[in-house]
């Protein structure tokens, strides 16, 4: 099936990255307790927005080419782009070296003119001048860089230059790595200058074991292979050049003049991911996005900082330096550049009470909130409990229910594990309505998903929408349609299927039963099933006829849409970029009428949320976290992180539930729209994977504001629907027989619940 339909188990959630904490799994959960944690003090210095000082017009945008740190300064190389209105294309507006000095409250900008090797500036002939493309080193406040440029023969050549402390640019020497060797293009290479007379070039994305060395004095160039894949080159405390890298699960390093590694260390896990290193007399300070360690020559290690346990979800690490007994780390997280200062002399004792969240799998977006909370809250620390056996979900659910009933359960659980209605009626979860101070700040449909009889029990932290789209040539300008209209349109179009990968069960469930206002099928208000009605029999016969056959697949999907043989596309909308896919499906002429519905919008809001255990060991800490995940700051940071140019790893998940943060995400997506061609691919259709148009952003805004809450009870009769439809679709039972059995079983459920 296209999606998991009608299951009575777990909610849909994105699974991307590791959760923090190592609390015992369900079946062995310990009570929350105060823990004494000894940890280095870390000062955070968020670097100010560097782009705003360069942008002059609303159409301008900035591409970061490189960023480095040297002592108390951060150096950034950036390229400014704008819009050429005459040719309706992007235009190169110049290159800048930007410097921010401790305490990092501003950037100073130095525009790099187009240079010639004789040292004269040429600010007019931008086609045949050199411009900086990578920072190679910083020595005595002079910035050394590798530059590229087109010369008279229209080939791309390279030169080595510098910007002195006064901001004057000049070229020092030619640098004979050209695009005649495609593997040496500057966009793939990193460069390091030793401060004397040697420039090193290497690839670290993907990493290779090759270093190209060029001597500026002798003009000698050579290529050497090393025992590890090179991640970086730096200077040791005695000013000698050293390389460091990874050889599968081993971190290795050595002098650049020596090909074999002088030091190696077996890391935990299948592969090493060391991103930065500092060689001192203490040993090798190395870090990846998980932890920072001191590795010593004798093979011992000292784990100094567990980044994730401290709440730092780092996406990239550019540089570490040791000054006195302070380690400085230039890194990215939460969508910004930071300099972190870890004082190795001051280990503080932190006492925090533990709050336990149980979830059946790792949820990237929730991890993001947990990391922010753990880093900023002085009193509580979130730990995550995962199943002992992730393959046995039935045991996980059974054990969790027992733990709740016996008072040994976690403080918080995610939705989809136990039915919300059952948890409320059995007194397993507490009301949390008092934690939402102003409900008008959030989408009403999203909040309603966590309510029972008007009381708030679930705190949502993200949402997405389930909807269906149609070609305008069939549906016209109508904003909604009924089930009867949809069935008539399908027949009149002589369609072969409703949608790609959409089974008969999918059609019954989403196109028929999702509308809780359609009392001709199930009257939820009065708890009456009418699934034996002629209208429902007609629906399941329709579903059997228009289920997607095997001969319709991604190879002919677009053709089937264009010829009207498929009339809709149904999907989850959890990011603005999904709208680009719908445009590509229907060539820009798309109707977002949604699933058939008697009243209002045919879009439905689904959300991921948390419940508070009525017998929570740490209820105050759990409430603090629930308030935090729906706070303006947390919701806004999540939205902004998705479109940060510094954030290589995306933990954003679906849409934020706060309206202002949602609207901010749409604004950022609009600003991220480019004129480039297709960059993503789904169901055989290419589409733009980044950004969203003004028109589509407005459609999304309307969809979110008009979306309906989902009736989660429907998912708990999903197994009944599936089981009783199967014999009918297999030809073993008539439609009437299937409907009668289904009606009887659903009525029993309604009576019992």
Rosetta blueprint (number, residue, H / E / L):
1 X L
2 X L
3 X L
4 X L
5 X L
6 X L
7 X L
8 X L
9 X L
10 X L
11 X L
12 X L
13 X L
14 X L
15 X L
16 X L
17 X L
18 X L
19 X L
20 X L
21 X L
22 X L
23 X L
24 X L
25 X L
26 X L
27 X L
28 X L
29 X L
30 X L
31 X L
32 X L
33 X L
34 X E
35 X E
36 X E
37 X E
38 X E
39 X E
40 X E
41 X E
42 X E
43 X E
44 X E
45 X E
46 X E
47 X L
48 X L
49 X L
50 X L
51 X L
52 X L
53 X L
54 X L
55 X L
56 X L
57 X L
58 X L
59 X L
60 X L
61 X E
62 X E
63 X E
64 X E
65 X E
66 X E
67 X E
68 X E
69 X E
70 X E
71 X L
72 X L
73 X E
74 X E
75 X E
76 X E
77 X E
78 X E
79 X E
80 X E
81 X E
82 X E
83 X E
84 X E
85 X L
86 X L
87 X L
88 X L
89 X E
90 X E
91 X E
92 X E
93 X E
94 X E
95 X E
96 X E
97 X E
98 X E
99 X E
100 X E
101 X E
102 X L
103 X L
104 X L
105 X L
106 X L
107 X L
108 X E
109 X E
110 X E
111 X E
112 X E
113 X L
114 X L
115 X E
116 X L
117 X L
118 X L
119 X L
120 X L
121 X E
122 X L
123 X L
124 X L
125 X L
126 X L
127 X L
128 X L
129 X L
130 X E
131 X E
132 X E
133 X E
134 X E
135 X E
136 X E
137 X E
138 X E
139 X E
140 X L
141 X L
142 X E
143 X E
144 X E
145 X E
146 X E
147 X E
148 X E
149 X E
150 X E
151 X L
152 X L
153 X L
154 X L
155 X L
156 X E
157 X E
158 X E
159 X E
160 X E
161 X E
162 X E
163 X E
164 X L
165 X L
166 X L
167 X L
168 X L
169 X E
170 X E
171 X E
172 X E
173 X E
174 X E
175 X E
176 X L
177 X L
178 X L
179 X L
180 X L
181 X L
182 X H
183 X H
184 X H
185 X L
186 X H
187 X H
188 X H
189 X E
190 X E
191 X E
192 X E
193 X E
194 X L
195 X L
196 X L
197 X L
198 X E
199 X E
200 X E
201 X E
202 X E
203 X E
204 X E
205 X L
206 X L
207 X E
208 X E
209 X E
210 X E
211 X E
212 X E
213 X E
214 X E
215 X E
216 X L
217 X L
218 X L
219 X L
220 X L
221 X E
222 X E
223 X E
224 X E
225 X E
226 X L
227 X L
228 X L
229 X E
230 X E
231 X E
232 X E
233 X E
234 X E
235 X E
236 X L
237 X L
238 X L
239 X L
240 X L
241 X E
242 X E
243 X E
244 X E
245 X E
246 X E
247 X E
248 X L
249 X L
250 X E
251 X E
252 X E
253 X E
254 X E
255 X E
256 X L
257 X L
258 X L
259 X L
260 X L
261 X L
262 X L
263 X E
264 X E
265 X E
266 X E
267 X L
268 X L
269 X L
270 X L
271 X L
272 X L
273 X L
274 X L
275 X L
276 X E
277 X E
278 X E
279 X E
280 X E
281 X L
282 X L
283 X E
284 X E
285 X E
286 X E
287 X E
288 X L
289 X L
290 X L
291 X E
292 X E
293 X E
294 X E
295 X E
296 X L
297 X L
298 X L
299 X L
300 X L
301 X E
302 X E
303 X E
304 X E
305 X E
306 X E
307 X L
308 X L
309 X L
310 X L
311 X L
312 X L
313 X L
314 X L
315 X L
316 X E
317 X E
318 X E
319 X E
320 X E
321 X E
322 X E
323 X E
324 X L
325 X L
326 X E
327 X E
328 X E
329 X E
330 X E
331 X E
332 X E
333 X E
334 X L
335 X L
336 X E
337 X E
338 X E
339 X E
340 X E
341 X E
342 X E
343 X E
344 X E
345 X E
346 X E
347 X E
348 X E
349 X E
350 X E
351 X E
352 X E
353 X E
354 X E
355 X E
356 X E
357 X E
358 X E
359 X L
360 X L
361 X L
362 X L
363 X L
364 X H
365 X H
366 X H
367 X H
368 X H
369 X H
370 X H
371 X H
372 X H
373 X H
374 X H
375 X H
376 X H
377 X L
378 X L
379 X L
380 X E
381 X E
382 X E
383 X E
384 X E
385 X E
386 X L
387 X L
388 X L
389 X L
390 X L
391 X L
392 X L
393 X H
394 X H
395 X H
396 X H
397 X H
398 X H
399 X H
400 X H
401 X H
402 X H
403 X H
404 X H
405 X H
406 X H
407 X L
408 X L
409 X L
410 X L
411 X L
412 X E
413 X E
414 X E
415 X L
416 X L
417 X L
418 X L
419 X L
420 X H
421 X H
422 X H
423 X H
424 X H
425 X H
426 X L
427 X L
428 X L
429 X E
430 X L
431 X L
432 X L
433 X H
434 X H
435 X H
436 X L
437 X L
438 X L
439 X H
440 X H
441 X H
442 X E
443 X L
444 X H
445 X H
446 X H
447 X H
448 X H
449 X L
450 X L
451 X E
452 X E
453 X L
454 X L
455 X E
456 X E
457 X L
458 X E
459 X E
460 X E
461 X E
462 X E
463 X E
464 X E
465 X E
466 X E
467 X E
468 X E
469 X E
470 X E
471 X E
472 X H
473 X H
474 X H
475 X H
476 X L
477 X L
478 X L
479 X L
480 X L
481 X L
482 X L
483 X H
484 X H
485 X H
486 X H
487 X H
488 X H
489 X H
490 X H
491 X H
492 X H
493 X L
494 X L
495 X L
496 X L
497 X E
498 X L
499 X L
500 X L
501 X L
502 X L
503 X L
504 X H
505 X H
506 X H
507 X H
508 X H
509 X H
510 X H
511 X H
512 X H
513 X H
514 X L
515 X L
516 X L
517 X L
518 X L
519 X L
520 X L
521 X L
522 X E
523 X E
524 X L
525 X L
526 X L
527 X L
528 X E
529 X E
530 X L
531 X L
532 X L
533 X L
534 X H
535 X H
536 X H
537 X H
538 X H
539 X H
540 X H
541 X H
542 X H
543 X H
544 X H
545 X H
546 X H
547 X L
548 X L
549 X L
550 X L
551 X L
552 X L
553 X L
554 X L
555 X L
556 X L
557 X H
558 X H
559 X H
560 X H
561 X H
562 X H
563 X L
564 X L
565 X L
566 X E
567 X L
568 X E
569 X E
570 X E
571 X E
572 X E
573 X E
574 X L
575 X L
576 X L
577 X L
578 X H
579 X H
580 X H
581 X H
582 X H
583 X H
584 X H
585 X H
586 X L
587 X L
588 X L
589 X L
590 X E
591 X E
592 X L
593 X L
594 X E
595 X L
596 X L
597 X L
598 X L
599 X L
600 X L
601 X L
602 X E
603 X L
604 X E
605 X E
606 X E
607 X E
608 X E
609 X E
610 X E
611 X E
612 X E
613 X E
614 X L
615 X L
616 X L
617 X L
618 X L
619 X H
620 X H
621 X H
622 X H
623 X H
624 X H
625 X H
626 X H
627 X H
628 X H
629 X H
630 X L
631 X L
632 X H
633 X H
634 X H
635 X H
636 X H
637 X H
638 X H
639 X H
640 X H
641 X H
642 X L
643 X L
644 X L
645 X L
646 X L
647 X L
648 X L
649 X L
650 X L
651 X L
652 X L
653 X L
654 X L
655 X E
656 X E
657 X L
658 X E
659 X H
660 X H
661 X H
662 X H
663 X H
664 X H
665 X H
666 X H
667 X H
668 X H
669 X H
670 X H
671 X H
672 X L
673 X L
674 X L
675 X L
676 X L
677 X L
678 X L
679 X L
680 X E
681 X E
682 X E
683 X L
684 X L
685 X E
686 X E
687 X E
688 X L
689 X L
690 X L
691 X L
692 X L
693 X L
694 X H
695 X H
696 X H
697 X H
698 X H
699 X H
700 X H
701 X H
702 X H
703 X H
704 X H
705 X H
706 X H
707 X L
708 X E
709 X E
710 X L
711 X L
712 X L
713 X H
714 X H
715 X H
716 X H
717 X L
718 X H
719 X H
720 X H
721 X H
722 X H
723 X H
724 X H
725 X H
726 X H
727 X H
728 X H
729 X H
730 X L
731 X L
732 X L
733 X L
734 X L
735 X H
736 X H
737 X H
738 X H
739 X H
740 X H
741 X H
742 X H
743 X H
744 X H
745 X H
746 X H
747 X H
748 X H
749 X H
750 X H
751 X H
752 X H
753 X L
